[in-house]
Amino acid sequence: MIAVIALIAGVALGVVLEPTVPIGLQPYLPIAVVAALDAVFGGIRARLDGIFDDKQFVISFVSNVLVAGLIVYLGDQLGVGGQLSTGVVVVLGVRIFGNVAAIRRHLFRA
Amino acid sequence: MSGPAGRRYSEELFADFFRAPLDSGYARAAQRRATAGPPPRWQVFGGRGGRAVALAAIGFLFAVAYHHAVAAEPGTSKARRDLVADVRSRQQQTDDLRRRADALRDQVAKARDEALVDSGEAARLRELAAGAGLGKVTGDGVVVRLADAPPQIDPVTGKQSADNPGIVLDRDLQDIANGLWLAGAEAVAVNGQRLAGTSTIRSAGGVILVDFRPVTGPYEVAAIGPPNITDAFNASATAKRFRRYVETYRMQFGAKARENLTLSAAPDPSLHYARPPSPSASPSSPSSPSSPSSPSSQSSPNPSRSGGR
């Protein structure tokens, strides 16, 4: 309940404030979103498994976003361009897919 | 961790990754909770607060990313809309200027006629201007109407097929114009655009341009000529070819005689070699007109020498 309210509050805050993303941070935005999605689906799955842990969730979210951002930054500095970001997206995508599949098994028993 | 176990882990990292996408930290935390008992009260509330803050941050991130993705899109479409409006207004401007040029040209012609009223030169000049496409002409003639074939619709999928062989190309309009000249036309216009000696009919990006001005279908090629021009054109090879296109590609084509056609003048051709005499120089001085034409007169022997051999 708290979680849903907090999520809605965050969305509302973003809609109301309409912050402009600084140019330097723009390449990190999509990666950060994917990392956050991974944390969210991981949390939902853990909740359904009955092993949800607040500390683990917060740390996984923060570290996911930071590490993803770091890898994109590293790719930029190394001159491999978007290839490292592609790697991040693939890895996180696989995780999201696996977690969503587990959630589906929980919800539909199939 | 022992050596073999570490190697096994690294080898199966990917397989493990696909099999168990959940952070193992969740399971470890649950284990810890099971062994150590329920956490103290402050930790529960702190955890809830942290969770709420993290989720609010995630929601904020989503909203910002969505806003960013949506805001980036109208920028391009807005630029495109501005460009379209720009093109429209410039076209309007061109039309206005052309109308003004037509009016001024009429004035010039009238003044010239008045100045030359004594000699027979005025009629001859008018004749020449009409023939060269530089004067408005009226008379009887023929109008050739040409339109794209309707797009072919696949009977199975109901979709329009991408390539339509019955589309009117620039080549078709060129052929029709040439056919009309051949049939004895004295003046030809495509969708109201008069053709002069240096006019072009081309296509650029799927649009047909007559003298660099776009024309759209259905195309009407009007020609003024002798009374038998309609029959002459209908009997020509060009007309026969287009009637075959009608049968095979369902292109729309028809030539009808029409009376009292009015074809406006073509835009003044830009002068490539000739130059209007400057008012300061005396008109009899031969050096000023010859100097711009000297490169062409020097270069002209070259092709004739190589061609004549």
Interface residues (C-beta under 8 A of the other chain):
Chain A: I2 A3 I5 A6 L7 I8 A9 G10 V11 A12 L13 G14 V15 E18 P19 V21 Q26 L29 P30 A32 V33 A36 A39 V40 G42 R45 A46 D49 G50 I51 F52 D53 D54 K55 Q56 F57 V58 I59 S60 F61 V62 V91 V94 R95 I96 F97 G98 N99 A102
Chain B: F17 F18 R19 A20 P21 L22 D23 G25 Y26 A27 A29 A30 R33 G46 G47 R48 G50 R51 A52 V53 A54 L55 A56 A57 I58 G59 F60 L61 F62 A63 V64 A65 Y66 H67 H68
